[in-house]
């Protein structure tokens, strides 16, 4: 009795091997792309962090260490606060810090109070000219302040607002408001409208639904936007320079004294003005990632 041998389906085996080869090539391509992304991300991180590291190392060195050449690879081995102390004791620095804090706080409050309802309206309601309004917001943000330098100075002088802290805060509010509106609008857009409808179905008014349902959900995003506004106002230098002479903010004061200052003053000033931004990025980074995802959806 003879047993017939079963024939092997050769085409099926060949097709399976081809599919495995395609999968291996796709996996190699995916790993290569991921590796390239990591390389680019590391390069960008070094490009951003290296100047901050160098400025911080010089700011936390002694005045003699700032002038030492060649520089040590790890200059933080000999930390000294003499340079920062010299900077903080320089003329006009502490008043500039106080003015910057006051201006930034006023800007934060005004921008948030105006941007919250504006962002809610843009994200929730359809009205004539809504898209044009968004483009107008971006246009205002992109408009260079230097073009308005002389008209602004003349206008503030005529209104009696020149060289005053609250006048700089008003200008900073106008500069930061477009970004704040767009960011807060993206935060409101991420909240499903069905939550408000469900609250109103259960007897809540639109205002109650907004206050009790929506506001608790968007508070983290609004807080992140407010701190971002604070940092933008803290770092702004041009408007503060053209609108003040005596009551300058810290960036305007540092810019005014930059050409006639010593290297330790420059390094300490640059690092001191970076501190609020670094604190902001450290504590609010996850909210920024969430908002970036909401904007790109």
C-alpha positions in Angstrom: 0.0 0.0 0.0 1.5 3.2 -1.1 1.0 6.5 0.8 0.8 9.6 -1.4 2.9 12.5 -0.1 1.0 15.7 0.2 2.2 18.5 -2.0 3.5 21.7 -0.2 1.7 24.8 -1.2 4.8 26.6 -2.5 3.0 29.8 -3.5 1.6 30.3 0.0 5.1 29.8 1.5 6.6 32.3 -0.9 3.8 34.9 -0.2 4.4 34.4 3.5 8.1 35.0 3.2 7.5 38.1 1.1 5.1 39.5 3.7 7.6 38.9 6.4 10.3 40.6 4.4 8.0 43.6 3.8 7.2 43.7 7.6 11.0 43.6 8.4 11.6 46.5 6.0 8.8 48.5 7.4 10.0 47.8 10.9 13.5 48.9 10.0 12.1 52.0 8.3 10.0 52.8 11.4 13.1 52.4 13.7 15.2 54.6 11.4 12.5 57.3 11.4 12.2 57.1 15.2 16.0 57.3 15.5 16.1 60.4 13.3 13.3 62.0 15.3 15.3 61.4 18.5 18.5 62.8 16.9 16.7 66.0 15.8 15.0 66.3 19.2 18.3 65.9 21.1 20.0 68.4 18.7 17.2 71.0 19.3 17.3 70.4 23.1 21.1 70.9 23.1 20.7 74.0 20.9 18.2 75.5 23.4 19.7 74.3 26.7 23.4 75.0 26.0 23.1 78.8 26.0 20.9 78.7 29.1 23.6 76.5 30.8 26.4 78.8 29.8 24.6 82.0 30.9 23.6 80.3 34.2 27.2 79.1 34.8 28.5 82.6 34.3 25.8 84.2 36.4 26.6 81.8 39.3 30.4 82.4 39.1 32.5 84.9 40.8 33.4 88.1 38.9 37.0 86.8 38.5 35.6 83.5 37.2 33.5 85.3 34.6 36.7 86.9 33.2 38.7 83.7 33.4 39.9 82.2 30.1 39.8 79.4 29.0 36.5 78.5 30.6 36.1 75.2 32.6 34.0 72.5 31.0 31.9 72.3 34.2 31.9 75.8 35.6 29.4 75.0 38.3 32.1 73.3 40.4 32.8 76.7 42.0 29.4 78.3 42.6 29.4 81.9 43.8 26.6 84.4 44.2 28.8 87.4 44.0 27.8 88.1 40.4 24.1 87.9 41.1 24.6 90.0 44.2 26.4 92.6 42.2 23.6 92.7 39.6 20.8 93.0 42.2 22.6 95.8 44.0 23.1 97.8 40.8 21.2 101.1 40.4 17.6 100.7 39.2 17.5 96.9 39.3 15.2 96.4 42.3 12.7 99.1 41.2 12.8 97.5 37.8 12.0 94.1 39.3 9.0 95.6 41.2 7.8 97.4 38.1 8.0 94.2 36.1 6.1 92.2 38.6 3.3 94.9 38.9 3.1 95.2 35.1 3.0 91.5 34.6 0.3 90.9 37.2 -1.9 93.7 35.8 -1.4 92.2 32.3 -2.3 88.8 33.6 -5.5 89.9 35.2 -6.7 92.0 32.3 -5.8 89.5 29.6 -7.5 86.6 31.4 -10.6 88.6 32.2 -11.0 89.6 28.6 -9.7 86.5 26.9 -11.9 84.0 28.8 -15.3 85.2 27.5 -13.8 85.9 24.1 -12.3 82.4 23.8 -15.5 80.9 25.0 -17.5 82.8 22.4 -15.2 81.8 19.6 -15.2 78.1 20.6 -18.9 77.7 21.3 -20.9 80.1 19.0 -21.1 80.5 15.2 -21.6 84.2 14.3 -20.9 86.2 11.2 -17.2 87.1 10.8 -15.9 84.5 13.3 -13.2 83.3 10.9 -12.3 86.9 10.1 -12.1 87.6 13.8 -9.6 84.8 14.3 -7.4 86.1 11.4 -7.7 89.6 12.8 -6.4 88.3 16.2 -3.4 86.7 14.5 -2.8 89.9 12.4 -2.7 92.0 15.5 -0.2 89.7 17.1 2.0 89.6 14.1 1.9 93.4 13.6 5.3 94.8 14.5 5.3 97.1 17.5 8.2 99.1 16.1 6.0 100.6 13.4 3.8 102.1 16.2 6.7 103.3 18.3 6.4 107.0 17.6 2.6 107.2 17.4 2.3 105.3 20.7 4.7 107.6 22.5 2.9 110.7 21.2 -0.5 109.3 22.1 0.6 108.3 25.6 2.2 111.7 26.2 -1.0 113.5 25.1 -3.2 111.3 27.3 -0.9 111.8 30.3 0.0 108.1 30.5 3.6 108.3 29.5 6.2 106.9 31.9 3.6 105.2 34.1 3.5 101.5 35.2 -0.2 101.0 34.3 0.3 102.5 30.8 2.9 99.7 30.1 0.5 97.2 31.5 -2.2 98.4 29.0 0.3 98.0 26.2 1.3 94.6 27.3 -2.3 93.6 27.5 -2.8 94.6 23.9 0.3 92.6 22.9 -0.6 89.4 24.8 -4.3 89.3 24.4 -4.4 87.7 20.9 -2.3 84.7 22.0 -4.3 84.4 25.3 -7.6 84.4 23.4 -6.5 81.7 21.0 -5.0 79.5 23.8 -8.1 79.8 26.0 -10.4 79.3 23.0 -8.6 76.0 22.3 -9.0 75.0 25.9 -12.8 75.6 25.7 -13.0 73.8 22.4 -11.6 70.7 24.0 -14.6 70.5 26.4 -17.6 68.7 24.8 -20.7 70.8 24.5 -22.8 67.8 25.5 -21.7 68.4 29.1 -23.4 71.8 29.1 -26.5 70.4 27.4 -26.7 67.6 30.0 -26.5 70.2 32.8 -29.2 72.3 31.2 -31.4 69.3 30.7 -31.3 68.8 34.4 -32.5 72.3 35.1 -29.3 74.4 35.1 -29.3 77.7 33.3 -26.5 78.4 30.6 -24.7 80.5 33.1 -24.9 77.8 35.8 -23.8 75.2 33.4 -20.8 77.3 32.5 -19.9 78.1 36.1 -20.4 74.7 37.6 -19.4 72.4 34.8 -17.1 74.1 32.3 -15.1 76.4 34.5 -13.7 73.6 36.8 -12.6 71.7 33.7 -10.8 74.6 32.0 -9.2 76.1 35.1 -5.9 74.3 34.6 -5.7 75.5 31.0 -6.6 79.0 32.0 -4.0 79.0 34.7 -1.3 77.9 32.3 -2.4 80.6 29.8 -2.3 83.2 32.6 1.2 82.2 33.6 2.2 82.2 30.0 0.9 85.8 29.7 2.9 86.7 32.8 6.1 85.4 31.3 5.4 87.3 28.0 4.8 90.5 29.8 7.9 89.9 32.0 10.2 89.4 29.0 8.7 92.3 26.8 11.3 95.0 26.3 10.5 97.3 23.4 7.1 98.8 24.4 8.5 99.2 28.0 11.5 101.0 26.6 9.6 103.5 24.4 6.8 104.3 27.0 9.0 104.8 30.1 12.0 106.8 31.2 12.1 106.6 35.0 9.6 103.8 35.8 11.3 101.2 33.6 10.6 97.5 33.9 13.6 95.1 34.4 14.2 94.2 30.7 14.0 97.9 29.7 16.4 98.8 32.6 18.9 96.1 31.6 18.7 97.0 28.0 19.3 100.7 28.9 22.4 99.8 30.9 23.7 97.0 28.6 26.2 98.9 26.6 27.9 100.5 29.6 27.8 97.5 31.9 30.4 94.9 32.8 30.2 91.3 31.6 29.1 89.9 35.0 26.2 92.4 35.0 25.2 91.1 31.5 25.3 87.5 32.4 23.5 87.9 35.7 20.8 90.1 34.1 20.2 87.6 31.3 20.0 84.6 33.7 17.8 86.6 36.2 15.3 87.4 33.5 15.2 83.7 32.4 14.2 82.4 35.8 10.4 83.1 35.5 10.4 81.3 32.1 12.2 78.3 33.5 9.8 78.0 36.5 6.9 78.4 34.1 8.1 75.6 31.8 8.9 73.3 34.7 5.5 73.5 36.5 3.2 74.0 33.5 4.7 71.7 30.9 2.0 69.1 31.0 -0.7 71.7 30.4 1.3 73.0 27.4 1.4 69.5 26.0 -2.3 69.1 26.4 -3.1 72.5 24.8 -0.7 71.6 21.9 -2.7 68.4 21.3 -6.0 70.3 21.4 -4.8 72.9 19.0 -3.5 70.3 16.5 -6.7 68.2 16.5 
